[in-house]
Amino acid sequence: MNSIKHFPVLTPEEAVALIPHGATVSFSGFSPAGAAKVIPRALAARARQEHQAGSAFKVRVLTGASSGESIDDELARAEAISWRAPYQSGSSLRKQINRQEVEYVDMHLSHVPQTVLFGFFGKIDFAVVEATEITPDGRVYLTTSIGASPTYLKYADHVIIEINRGHSMRLREMADIVVLPAPPHRSPIPIYEPMTRVGWPYAIVDPSKVVGIVENEEPDHVVPFDAPDTPSHKIAQFLVRFLIDEMKAGRIPQEFLPLQAGVGNVANGVMAELGANPDIPPFTMYSEVFQDSLVGLMERGKLLGASATALTVTTDMLRRMYENMDFFCPRIVLRPQEISNHPGVIRRLGVIGLNTALEADIYGNVNSSHLYGMDIMNGIGGSGEFARNSYLAVFMCPSTAKGGKISSIVPMCPHIDNNEHSVQVIVTEQGLADLRGLGPSQRARKIIDNCAHPAYRDYLNRYVGRARTGHIPHDLATAFELHRNLLETGSMLPGVF
């Protein structure tokens, strides 16, 4: 073997030969940003070879959040995953989870480091982490995401470092890494505005645990979002008008409040609309991901600074940032997900949380993760941490899907990720429902009138009319009738669409 400094250089095949069947492997990556690339791909190839030879080979997979094609897609297609946490977004893996072929633990993302610390997942056999550099004394300079990598480096038995030469060495100027001690010996996290730095530009690993490094220059595989469609524009317009009115009423200060925005087309559209409106002052963000739409906002001075855990931007946009790091480095902080999603910091800063939903019921409960209450889509991600602790918790979604066959406003959600106690505002392209201070029956009227598609309003009003009287009126015989119709006929209102 050759060596770079103090660590052996391995081929991907040599590296994955060290990983046994049944191992728990934690990979870097929060979204495709900073995800390990060549090792998981080689691990998938090894799994196929083992299966062809009649041998069992599967691993338990941990990441920071979703991880894109290099981990979930490749390993799932090779049938190499037996267990997965804490979040996923791959179509092949999703099908395997819903067929009960893969055990999936869907959880709040800020809880992952503490869960690893106390061994609730069992021991971490291998950590595979992408970096721009590792020093002989064990300083690891991460790439485009921090995620849970500092925790995995600390607690894994063995470590493989993917040195990615394609990333800017200046990413370390954005990194602000701290690993919290175990309770009850935790001090308050001294973050008093989104750009406060409290840690170090590197993660730390015991050099004796590093079994090798693998070199590559492969870019992150961030798929571009579609351009905002008409419903997304309307959602954004309703939301921007609401926020401006809140400022005029004195409920949002004139300097505004930090924003958090989830991942996706709707969130991207909303951020673009916020940036274009002259009545919204320049703002900061305390969020999970830094997306394409934010680059231009920052360049124009509308976005003053952003704290996140990942640069989830497309290759062209990342290159644009790398060419102007003198500008971007002072304006972006990348933190571990335990800090970017920390409830105490979110509450202290008064973050306005903007997240998307699959569906909401007439009383304000939100389902972000499951179809019919049974089939996983992706997971809860960080929406619960921001919704429960934000100054304003906003959920957005189009009022219908699949050409109107699915209503996003239903009598009762068969799965709930964020309940009525956390959800304050619901927005669709039909309108906005401000639920603050409203009892259940008032919430139902406002959500139906403002947010439901006209084709479903009569049905929802009839449902309320026949519901059994109670604090939260429901007709349990038909609470899931729309979902049953969808499963049986392909449409929530058969014959209408």
N, C-alpha and C positions, 0 to 999 in steps of 0.2 A: 504493500500500500504506500502511496505517496502521502504526504501530509502538508497541510497549510497551517503554519504556526504549530499549535500543539494538538491538533485534532486530525484523525485519519479522514481522508477523502474516500467516499464510497460511491460506487455506482448505485442507481436506484434499486437494481436487482440485489446487490449485496446488502443494502440496507433492509429491504423487506424480508430477506432470508432470516433476519434476526427476530422477526415478529411471529410468535406462535399462534396456532389456532386457539381461539377463545380469549385472546388478549384484549384488554381495554386500551384503546389508542385514542389519545386526545390530539386533535389537529388544530393548528392556528387557523384563524379566519372568522370574521364577523361579517356575514354576507360573503360574496366572493372576494371581498377586499382582504388581502393579506393571507388568503387561504393557502395551505400547503398544496403543492401541485404534482410534482413528479413522484413523490413517495406514494400517495394514494392511488395514482394511476398504475404504478408498478405493483402495488398491493392487489389491485383488481386483476391484473394479468396473472399474478401468482395464484389467486383464488381460482381463476379459470383453469389453470394448469392442474391444480390440486383436484378440482372437481372432475376433470377429464380422466385423471388417474384413479378416480374412485375414492379420494380422500376428502374428509370434511375439512372445510376451512372457512371460518367466519370470525369476525372481530366485533367487539363492542366499540361504538364510535361516539366520541364527544367532540364538540367544537364550541365556538363562542355563540354562534347563532346559525343561520343558514350558511351554506358554504359553496353553492354553485356546482358547476359540472365536474370539477376536479375531484370532489369528495363524494357527495351524495349520489350524483348521477353515475359516475364510473363504478363506484363500489356496489351500488344497488343493482346495476345491470349485470354485474358479475356475481350477484347473489352472495355477496361477501359480508353483509351486515346482519348481525343477530339482534342488536339492541342499539337504540339511538337516543341521544339527548343533546341539548335541551330544545332544539328547534330544527325544522327542515323545510325545504321548499322544492324538492325534486319530484318530478312526476312519477318516475319508476319507483322510488322509495315510498312515495305516498300510497301507491297501489299495494305495495308489499305490506305496509303498515295496516291498511284497511282490510287486507286479506288475513291479518293476524300472523303473517310470516316474519315480521320484525316487531319486536317490542319497542314501544316509543314512549318516552317520558317527556311530556310537554310541560314546560315550567317557566316561571318568571326568570328573566335572564340575569338579573342582579343576584339571584340566589345561587347561581352555579358555583362561584368560588367557595362560598361557605360550605356548600354541599360536598365539594371535593375535599375541603379541609378536614371535615369530620368523618370522611370515609363512607358517606351514605351510598355512593356508587361503587364501593369496593376500592381496591387500589388501582392506580393508574399505572399500567405496565410501561407504556411508551408515550412520550410526547413528541410530536412532529411539528416543528415550528419554523415558519419562514422568517428570515432576517436578512438585513444587509451586511451584518458583521457580527462575529462573536470574538471576544478578546480572550487571551489565555487565562485571565482570572475570572471568566464567566459572565461578563457583561454582554447581553444580547440586545442588539439594536433592531427592533422590529420594523416591519414594512408598513403597509397601508392600513393595518388594523392592530389594535391592542387586544380587544376582546377579553378572553380568559387566559391568554397565553402566559402572562406572568405567573398565574396560579399553577398552570400545567407544568411550567418549567420548574417550579419549586417542589411540586409533590409527585411528579412522575418518577418511577424507578430508573428509567432509561430515557435518553433524549437524542433525537436526530434533528439536526439543524439543516434546513434548506436555505442555502445562501443564494439569494436571487440578485444577480448582477444587473437586472433590468430596472431596478428601482433606484430612486435618488437616495444618495447617502444623507441628504439633508432632511429626510423624514424624521430623524431623531430630534430635530429642532421643534417639531410639533408634539413629540411624545412627552407625557407627564404621567409617570407610572408609580403607583404606590400599591402595596399589598397590605390589606388590613390585618391586624392581629386578631386572635380569637377572642370572642366575648368571654368575660365581662371587662376586658382590659382595652377597650376602644375609647379613644378620645373623639370629640366632635371633629368632623371633617371641615377644615377651615377654608371652604370655598364660599366666598361672599359675593362674587359676580362670575359670570360664565368663563372669563379668561384667567381666573386665579389659578396659579400653578402651585401644586403641593408636593410633587414627587420628583422623580429622576427621569432622564431621557432614555433609560435602558431598563430592561428586565434583568434578573439575576438567575444564574443556574450554577449548581455545583459542577465544576469542570469534570470531576471524576465520573459523572453520570452521562456525559456526552459520548456516545458510542461512535459518532461519525458525523460528517457533513456531506451534503449532496449539493452540487452546484447546478444552477440553471439561470435562464434569462426570460422565463415565460411571463407574459403579462397577466394581470388579473382578468378574469372572464366575466366582466360586468355587462349584462345585456342592456342595451338602451331601452328606456321606457318609450311607449307610444306617445305621440303628441297628445296633449289634453283634448278630450272630445267635448261635445256640447254639454253633456251633463256635468263634467268636471268643471267647465267654465262657470256654469250656473251655480254649482255648489260653492265655488270660490267667490263669486260675486255676493251671494247671500252671506257668506262668512265674513268677508271684508266689511260689508255694510254693518253687520252686527258688531264687529270689533271697533269700528269707528264710532258707532253709537255708544258703546261702552266707554270709550274715551271721553266723549262729550258729556256723559253722565257722571264722570269722575270715578268710575269703577275700574278703569285701567289708567295708570298714570300717563302723563303726557310724554314722558320718555319711553313709554311702552314697557312691555315685560318680555323676558326671554321666551322664545318659541321652541317647541319640539314638534317635529313632523315625522310621521311614519314613512315607510317605504312604499312607493307605487305611483301609478299615473295620477291618481286623484291628489295625493299629497304634493307631487311635483307641480300640478296645475295650480293648486292653492298657493304654493310658495311663489310661483311666477306672478299670480294676480296680486298678492300682497306686495311684491316688489315693485309692481307697475303703478300701484295706486299712490298718488302724491299725498293723500291724507294720512297714510300710514308712515310714521316717522322711521328713520333708520333704526334697525333693531339688532339684537344679538340672538344667538340660539344656544340652548343647552339640550342636546338631543343625542340620539344614538348614531345616526349616519349623516355624512355630508354627501349630498347627491348633486347630480349634474346641474340642476336648476339653481343651485346656490353659488356656483362659480361666477356667473355673470352678475348676480346680485352683489356679491362681494367686490367684484371689479368696479361696479358702478357706485359703490359706497353705500348701498342700501342695507347690506348685511355687514355690520361692523366687526363682528367676531363670532366664532362658532366653536363650541365644545362638543365633541362627539367621541365615539370609540372606533370609527372606521371611515375611510375615504372611499365610499361606494360610488365611484365615478367611472365612466367609460374610458377606454384606452386613450382616445383622442383628447378627452377633457383632462385626464391625468397628465398627459404630455404637456398640455397647455399650462398646467399648474407647475410642473417640473421646470419649465422654461422661465418661470417667474417666481421662484421660491423666495426671493427677497421680499416680495409682496405678500405671499400667502403664509409663510412660516410664522410671522408674528400674529396672524389673525386666526389661526386654527390651533386648537389643543386637542390631542388624542389621548384618551384616558382608558383604563381598564373598565369593562362593562359594570363591574361592581360599583364604580364611582359615577360613570355616565348615567346610570339608571338608579342611583341611590335615592331612596324615598326622602331622606332627610334633606339632601341638597335640593331636590326638586321642590320640596315644600318651602324651604328657606328662600329660594330665588323667585318663587311665585310664577313658575313656568306655565305657559298656556300650551296644553297638550292637544295636538291635532292628529288623530288616528282614524284609520278606516275600519269599517265593520262589514261583515257579510250580511248581517241582518240585525234588526232591533225589534223588540216587541212594543206593544202599545203603552207599556208602563215604563219603558226606558231601559230595560235590560238589553245588553248587547252580546251578540255571538260573533266572535272574530275568527273562529278556528274550525268549526265543524258543519258539514252539510247534514241536514235532517237530524242533527244531534248525534250522529253516529260516525260519519266518514270525515277523517281529518283532511283539512286543506293544507295548512302550513303549521300554525300554532299560535299561541298567545303572544309570543315575543316579549317586547317591552311595554306593550300597550297598557297592561294592568298596573305596572309600576308608575307610569305617568298619569293614568286616569285617576288612580286612587289618591295621588299626592299633588296633582297640579292645582294651580289657582283656578283654572278653567279647564274642564275635561270635555273636549269636543270629539264627537264621532261622526264620520262622513261616509256616505255611500250613495250610489244611484238608487232611485226608488224601485227600479225593477232590473232584472237581468234576463238573459236568454230571450230577447225580443218580447219581454213582458210576461213570459211564462212563470217567472219567479218574482214574487214581491219581497222587497227587502224589509217591509214593515209587516209584521205578523202578529196574531193574537198573543202567542206565547213562544218564546225561544226554547226549543228542546235542548239546547246547550247554552250555558251562559258563562262568558269569560269576565265580563265587567257588569256588575249588577246596578240596579237603579240608584243605589246609594252613592255610586261613584260617577255616574253619567250625568252631566249637566246640560249638554247641548247636543242635539242631533240635527244633522243637515243632509238633505237630499237636493236634487235639482228642482224639486217642487217647492221647497222652502225650508225654513229653520224653526226648530222648536226649542225655546229656552225653558228648561224644566225646573229651574231654581225656584224653590219655595212653593212648588205645586204638589198637591196630593195626588194619589194614583188616578182618580177619575179625571182630574184636571189635566194630568199628563196625557192620558189616553186621548182626550178631545184634541189637545194641541198637536200631538204627534200625528193623529189621523188627518186632521184638517190641514196641517202644514207640510207634512213629510210624505204621506202615502200617495201613491199614484192614483189618479182619479178612478181607474178601472177597479181598484180594490177598496175604495173608501166605503161604498155601500156595504160590502161584505163585512168590513171591520166595524162599521157602526151597528150593523145587525148583531154582530157578535157581542158587542157591549150591551145591546138592548136585551139579549137573552141570558146574559151572565148572571150567576147567582150573586146576590147582594153580599158584600163583605168589604173589608178594607181594600182589598184588591179583587174586584169582581172578575170572575172567570166562569166559563162554561166548560167544565172538564171533559164533557163528552165530545166537544168539537174544538178543543184548544189547539190540537195539532192536525185539524182537518186539511188545511192548506198543504202541509208537508206530506200527509198521506196521499192527497191527490197528486202531488208532484211525483211521488214514487210510483203510483199506480198508472198515471196517465201521461206523465211528462209535463204537466202544467198544473199550477196551483189552482187556477180557475178553468177547469175543462170547458172547452167550447167557446171560450172568450178569445183566446189567442191561437 
